[in-house]
Amino acid sequence: MKAKSEQRDDGSFMRIDVISMLKLLLVSGIAITFLALFVLIGFGGSPAVANSDWTSSPTRCTSDFSISLYKECLGPNSTTTVNDTDTNGTVSAIDEVLSLSSSEQRSVLTCMFDSCTNRTNRPFASNEQSLQVVHYSFGLNGLKQLNRYFYLEASFPNLKKTTRSFDVTMTPHVKGFYLNESSGNQTYANIITNVVQKTVTVECDKGEAYCEPAYFLRFGDIDFNDYQVDVLFNSTESLALNGSNVQFRKTWGTESFTTWLIGWYIYNVNKLSSREQNVEQGFVVALVLSLILFNDPFYFTEATYGSNAARILSVGFQVTFFQMLLLFWLVVIDNLRLQGMENGVSNVKFFGPKLIFVAFFWLIMAMYYGYIKYNRNNDVTWDPLAENNTFASLKALCGLFSAIFIVWFVALIVMSFLESSRPLL
């Protein structure tokens, strides 16, 4: 008859019985395989995630974005001494706008954009070779909150079909239109409240009629059904359009895919019975609860109405689940090491370092991804693929903590093998 294992008196937690590291890895591999198959099969039958189309017949305004228009919008009391005599008067007009205070910039630039938008048959520059600034205005209509997001790309003509690259400074101005309930009239709100400029490098390939699309606006939260986008392009070289136009591509999330996600979420939540929530093993219960957080309980509210608070909460939920999973693996692997030790360790020594590490890692990740999420939803000119010095330190800390976890995890595996291979006395 097998002897009963001795009870520990040092306050350590009860060791879980692990058959072998090989079987643990085998079970993990099978679970990951089934999860991958489930995701592939599930998303293989899902609706389209996003749709794209090219905006047709945009309004183009060039030569009248000038010093004279700048003076007109600045008002009769303006004291500017700049004359509208140079070839690229539009460049000087932009420089003059940017030299104003923030409040004056908004009003003057809005006036200049609206002046061009509200007039038809605007004259083009007489000399196409001197055309370095061009203004486009177009509408985006019929969007809903369930579309979740949309973003815009611009593709410049490559009439000579040569390999080249040039920089373009974009100045966007976006309005969202809504129905004023008190007056019953349609009114608008400015989406970009400040004068924002963004410089992108346009790459053109040999033999291609259009250059590679340049990403320049992303809307992470759709608050209006209709938008008007004005964008001013200031190029480092002449824009030899010669009757061609810059093409704009709009990409937006589909309502059907959002509805599909909501349906899967409700189905999976309903499968979680009360008996499964009362599992005795503490870590399994914790992982189940954190998995509910990972599935984002406020997803329906976020997808239907949109909210910064709900989106930031979803980041916190997902980070919490991820950190719980890291803590679980540290505990399981470290417990394997204890199997070969004659003397255990106290709960404080065993859990303390892991909890402190996970708490700091959780804080850094929540701040890092929360910053990204907030900017994606509130700054339409923010490019998630571009480097941003504001959160570079947080990014470095995330990488450092990830490296520490990997080293720690590998060290625990090596120590577990060494302890298990030690001969019994």
C-alpha positions in Angstrom: 0.0 0.0 0.0 1.4 3.4 -1.0 2.4 5.6 2.0 0.4 8.8 2.4 2.3 12.0 1.7 3.3 14.0 4.7 1.5 17.2 5.6 3.7 20.3 5.4 4.0 22.5 8.5 5.7 25.5 7.0 2.5 27.2 5.7 3.2 26.4 2.0 0.4 25.6 -0.3 -0.5 22.1 -1.3 1.5 20.9 -4.3 -0.4 19.9 -7.4 0.3 16.5 -8.8 1.9 16.8 -12.3 2.4 13.5 -14.2 5.3 14.8 -16.2 6.5 17.8 -18.1 6.2 15.9 -21.4 2.5 15.3 -20.8 1.9 18.8 -19.8 3.5 20.1 -23.0 1.5 17.5 -25.0 -1.8 18.6 -23.5 -0.9 22.3 -24.1 0.0 21.6 -27.7 -3.3 19.8 -28.3 -5.2 22.6 -26.7 -3.5 25.2 -28.8 -4.1 23.1 -32.0 -7.8 22.9 -31.3 -8.0 26.6 -30.5 -6.3 27.4 -33.8 -8.6 25.1 -35.7 -11.6 26.7 -33.9 -10.5 30.2 -34.8 -9.7 29.2 -38.5 -13.0 27.4 -38.9 -15.0 30.1 -37.1 -13.5 33.1 -38.9 -13.5 31.2 -42.2 -17.3 31.3 -42.2 -17.6 34.8 -40.8 -18.8 37.8 -42.9 -16.3 40.2 -44.5 -14.3 42.1 -41.8 -14.1 45.3 -43.9 -15.0 46.9 -47.2 -13.2 49.4 -49.3 -14.1 51.7 -52.2 -12.5 54.6 -54.1 -14.1 58.0 -53.6 -15.1 59.3 -57.1 -15.3 62.8 -58.5 -13.7 64.8 -55.7 -13.8 68.6 -55.8 -10.4 70.0 -56.6 -9.4 73.5 -55.6 -5.9 74.9 -56.3 -5.1 78.4 -57.3 -7.6 80.3 -55.2 -6.1 79.0 -51.9 -4.1 82.2 -52.0 -2.9 85.2 -50.0 -5.9 87.2 -51.2 -8.3 84.6 -49.8 -6.2 84.5 -46.6 -6.6 88.3 -46.2 -10.3 88.0 -47.0 -10.8 85.4 -44.2 -8.5 87.2 -41.8 -10.8 90.2 -41.9 -10.5 93.9 -42.7 -8.4 94.7 -39.7 -5.5 92.4 -40.8 -2.0 93.9 -40.8 -0.3 91.3 -43.0 2.2 92.7 -45.5 2.6 89.6 -47.7 1.8 90.1 -51.3 0.1 87.6 -53.6 2.7 87.8 -56.3 4.9 84.7 -56.0 4.3 81.7 -58.2 3.3 79.5 -55.3 1.1 81.9 -53.4 -0.7 78.9 -51.8 2.6 78.0 -50.0 2.8 81.5 -48.6 -0.8 81.4 -47.5 -0.2 78.2 -45.6 2.8 79.7 -43.9 0.8 82.7 -42.9 -2.0 80.6 -41.4 0.5 78.6 -39.4 2.0 81.8 -38.0 -1.3 82.8 -36.3 -2.4 81.8 -32.9 -4.3 78.5 -32.4 -7.7 80.1 -32.2 -7.1 82.3 -35.3 -5.7 79.3 -37.2 -8.9 77.4 -36.8 -11.2 80.2 -37.9 -9.1 81.3 -40.8 -8.4 77.9 -42.1 -12.1 76.9 -41.8 -13.0 80.0 -43.7 -10.5 79.2 -46.5 -11.7 75.6 -46.8 -15.4 76.6 -46.8 -14.7 79.3 -49.4 -13.3 76.7 -51.8 -15.9 74.1 -51.0 -18.9 76.4 -51.5 -17.8 77.6 -54.9 -18.0 75.5 -58.1 -15.7 75.4 -61.1 -12.7 76.6 -59.3 -9.9 77.5 -61.7 -6.8 75.3 -61.8 -3.3 76.6 -61.8 -2.4 78.0 -65.2 1.0 76.3 -65.1 0.7 72.7 -64.0 4.4 72.5 -63.3 4.1 75.1 -60.6 1.2 73.2 -58.8 2.5 72.2 -55.4 -0.6 72.7 -53.3 -4.0 71.2 -54.0 -7.2 71.0 -52.0 -9.8 68.3 -52.2 -13.2 68.1 -50.6 -15.6 65.2 -50.5 -18.3 63.7 -48.4 -18.5 60.3 -46.6 -22.2 59.4 -46.0 -24.2 56.5 -44.6 -21.9 55.4 -41.8 -23.1 53.9 -38.5 -21.6 53.2 -35.1 -21.7 49.4 -35.9 -19.2 50.1 -38.7 -16.8 50.6 -35.8 -14.1 52.5 -37.7 -13.0 53.8 -41.1 -9.8 55.2 -42.5 -8.6 57.0 -45.6 -5.7 56.6 -48.0 -4.6 58.9 -50.8 -3.0 57.7 -54.0 -1.2 60.2 -56.2 -0.9 59.8 -60.0 2.4 58.7 -61.5 1.9 60.0 -65.0 5.5 59.3 -66.2 5.3 55.8 -64.5 8.8 56.2 -63.1 10.3 55.2 -59.8 10.4 58.2 -57.5 9.5 59.4 -54.0 8.5 62.7 -52.6 7.2 64.2 -49.3 3.7 65.6 -49.0 2.5 67.6 -46.0 -1.2 67.0 -45.4 -3.5 69.5 -43.6 -6.9 67.8 -42.9 -10.1 69.5 -41.9 -13.1 67.2 -41.0 -16.7 68.0 -40.1 -19.3 65.7 -38.8 -23.0 66.5 -39.6 -25.9 65.8 -37.3 -29.6 66.9 -36.8 -30.0 69.6 -34.2 -33.0 68.5 -32.2 -33.9 71.9 -30.9 -33.9 73.7 -34.3 -34.6 70.8 -36.6 -31.8 71.8 -38.9 -28.7 69.9 -39.9 -25.5 71.3 -38.3 -22.0 70.2 -37.9 -19.2 69.8 -35.4 -15.4 70.1 -36.2 -13.7 66.7 -35.7 -10.2 68.2 -35.8 -10.3 71.2 -33.5 -6.7 72.2 -34.1 -4.7 72.9 -37.3 -2.8 69.6 -37.7 -0.1 68.8 -40.3 1.2 65.4 -41.1 4.0 64.7 -43.5 4.1 61.4 -45.4 6.5 60.0 -48.0 4.9 58.9 -51.2 6.5 56.0 -53.0 6.0 55.4 -56.7 7.0 52.2 -58.6 8.1 52.0 -62.2 5.3 51.1 -64.6 2.5 51.9 -62.2 -0.1 54.6 -63.1 -0.6 55.5 -59.4 1.8 55.7 -56.4 1.4 53.6 -53.3 -1.5 54.7 -51.2 -0.6 57.0 -48.3 -2.5 56.5 -45.1 -3.5 59.8 -43.5 -6.8 59.7 -41.5 -8.3 57.1 -39.2 -11.6 57.3 -37.4 -11.7 54.9 -34.5 -15.1 56.1 -33.3 -18.0 56.9 -35.6 -20.2 59.5 -34.0 -21.9 60.9 -37.1 -23.6 59.4 -40.2 -22.2 62.0 -42.6 -18.7 63.6 -42.8 -17.1 66.2 -45.0 -13.4 65.9 -45.4 -11.2 68.7 -46.7 -7.5 68.0 -47.1 -4.7 70.3 -48.3 -1.7 68.7 -49.9 1.6 70.6 -49.9 4.2 68.7 -51.9 8.0 69.1 -52.0 7.9 68.8 -55.8 5.5 69.8 -58.5 2.3 67.8 -58.7 2.0 67.3 -62.5 -1.6 66.1 -62.4 -2.5 67.2 -65.9 -6.2 66.5 -65.6 -5.8 63.5 -63.3 -6.8 63.6 -59.7 -5.5 62.2 -56.4 -7.6 59.1 -55.6 -9.0 58.5 -52.1 -9.8 55.0 -50.8 -12.1 54.6 -47.8 -12.0 51.4 -45.8 -14.6 50.7 -43.1 -15.7 47.9 -40.8 -18.8 46.0 -41.9 -22.0 45.9 -39.7 -22.4 42.2 -40.5 -19.1 41.3 -38.9 -19.8 43.4 -35.8 -23.2 41.7 -35.5 -21.5 38.3 -36.0 -19.0 39.0 -33.1 -21.9 40.1 -30.8 -23.7 36.9 -31.6 -20.7 34.7 -30.8 -20.1 36.7 -27.6 -23.7 36.1 -26.3 -23.5 32.4 -27.3 -20.3 31.9 -25.4 -21.4 33.8 -22.3 -24.6 31.7 -22.1 -22.5 28.5 -22.1 -20.9 29.4 -18.8 -23.0 27.8 -16.1 -23.0 28.6 -12.4 -21.5 25.2 -11.7 -18.4 26.0 -13.8 -18.0 29.3 -12.0 -17.7 27.5 -8.7 -14.7 25.3 -9.5 -12.7 24.6 -6.4 -9.3 25.2 -7.9 -8.6 28.9 -7.3 -6.6 29.5 -10.5 -9.1 27.8 -12.7 -11.8 30.1 -11.3 -9.6 33.1 -11.6 -8.9 32.3 -15.3 -12.5 31.7 -16.0 -13.4 35.1 -14.5 -10.6 36.9 -16.3 -11.7 35.1 -19.5 -15.1 36.8 -19.1 -13.2 40.1 -18.8 -11.2 39.2 -22.0 -14.5 38.7 -23.9 -15.3 42.3 -22.9 -18.7 42.5 -21.1 -19.2 46.0 -22.5 -18.6 45.0 -26.1 -22.3 45.4 -27.1 -22.3 49.0 -25.6 -19.0 49.8 -27.2 -20.1 48.5 -30.7 -23.5 50.1 -30.5 -23.0 53.5 -28.9 -19.3 54.1 -28.7 -17.6 55.3 -25.6 -14.0 56.2 -24.6 -14.6 54.8 -21.1 -15.9 51.4 -22.5 -12.9 51.1 -24.9 -10.4 51.9 -22.1 -12.1 49.3 -19.9 -11.8 46.7 -22.6 -8.1 47.3 -22.7 -7.9 46.9 -18.9 -9.9 43.7 -19.2 -7.7 42.1 -21.8 -4.5 43.1 -20.0 -5.9 41.6 -16.8 -6.6 38.3 -18.5 -3.1 38.2 -20.1 -1.4 38.9 -16.8 -3.5 36.3 -15.0 -2.4 33.8 -17.7 1.3 34.8 -17.1 0.9 34.4 -13.4 -0.8 31.0 -13.9 2.2 29.7 -16.0 4.8 31.0 -13.5 3.0 29.2 -10.6 2.6 25.9 -12.5 6.1 25.8 -13.8 7.6 26.9 -10.4 5.6 24.3 -8.7 7.2 21.6 -10.9 10.5 22.7 -9.4 9.2 22.1 -5.9 8.4 18.5 -6.7 12.1 17.6 -6.4 12.8 19.7 -3.3 12.7 18.2 0.2 11.7 21.4 1.8 9.0 23.7 0.4 8.8 27.4 0.5 6.3 29.7 2.3 3.4 31.2 0.4 4.9 34.7 0.8 8.2 33.7 -0.8 6.4 31.6 -3.5 3.7 34.1 -4.6 5.2 37.4 -3.5 7.8 38.0 -6.3 5.3 36.8 -9.0 2.5 39.0 -7.8 4.7 42.1 -7.6 6.1 41.4 -11.1 2.6 40.8 -12.6 1.2 43.9 -10.9 3.9 46.2 -12.4 3.6 44.5 -15.8 -0.1 45.0 -15.7 0.3 48.7 -14.9 2.8 49.3 -17.7 0.7 47.4 -20.3 -2.5 49.1 -19.3 -0.9 52.5 -19.7 0.8 51.6 -23.0 -2.2 50.0 -24.7 -4.6 52.5 -23.1 -2.7 55.3 -24.7 -2.8 53.6 -28.1 -6.5 52.9 -27.8 -7.3 56.5 -26.7 -5.3 58.1 -29.6 -6.8 55.7 -32.2 -10.3 56.8 -31.1 -9.7 60.6 -30.6 -6.9 61.6 -33.0 -7.9 60.9 -36.6 -4.4 61.8 -37.9 -2.6 59.4 -35.5 -0.8 56.6 -37.3 -0.5 53.4 -35.2 2.4 52.2 -37.4 4.5 55.3 -36.9 6.9 55.8 -34.1 5.7 58.1 -31.3 8.2 59.5 -28.8 5.4 60.1 -26.3 5.1 56.5 -25.3 8.5 55.2 -26.4 9.5 54.7 -22.8 6.4 52.6 -22.1 7.1 50.6 -25.2 10.6 49.9 -23.9 9.3 49.0 -20.5 6.8 46.5 -22.0 9.7 44.9 -24.0 11.8 44.8 -20.8 9.1 43.1 -18.8 8.4 40.7 -21.6 12.1 39.7 -21.8 12.2 39.3 -18.0 9.2 37.0 -18.1 10.7 34.9 -20.9 14.1 34.5 -19.0 12.3 33.8 -15.8 10.0 31.2 -17.4 12.9 29.4 -19.2 15.0 29.4 -16.0 12.1 27.8 -14.1 11.8 25.1 -16.8 15.6 24.4 -16.6 15.5 24.3 -12.8 12.5 22.0 -12.9 14.3 19.5 -15.1 17.4 19.7 -12.8 15.3 19.1 -9.7 13.4 16.2 -11.3 16.6 14.5 -12.5 18.4 14.7 -9.1 18.7 11.2 -7.6 16.6 10.5 -4.5 18.5 9.8 -1.3 
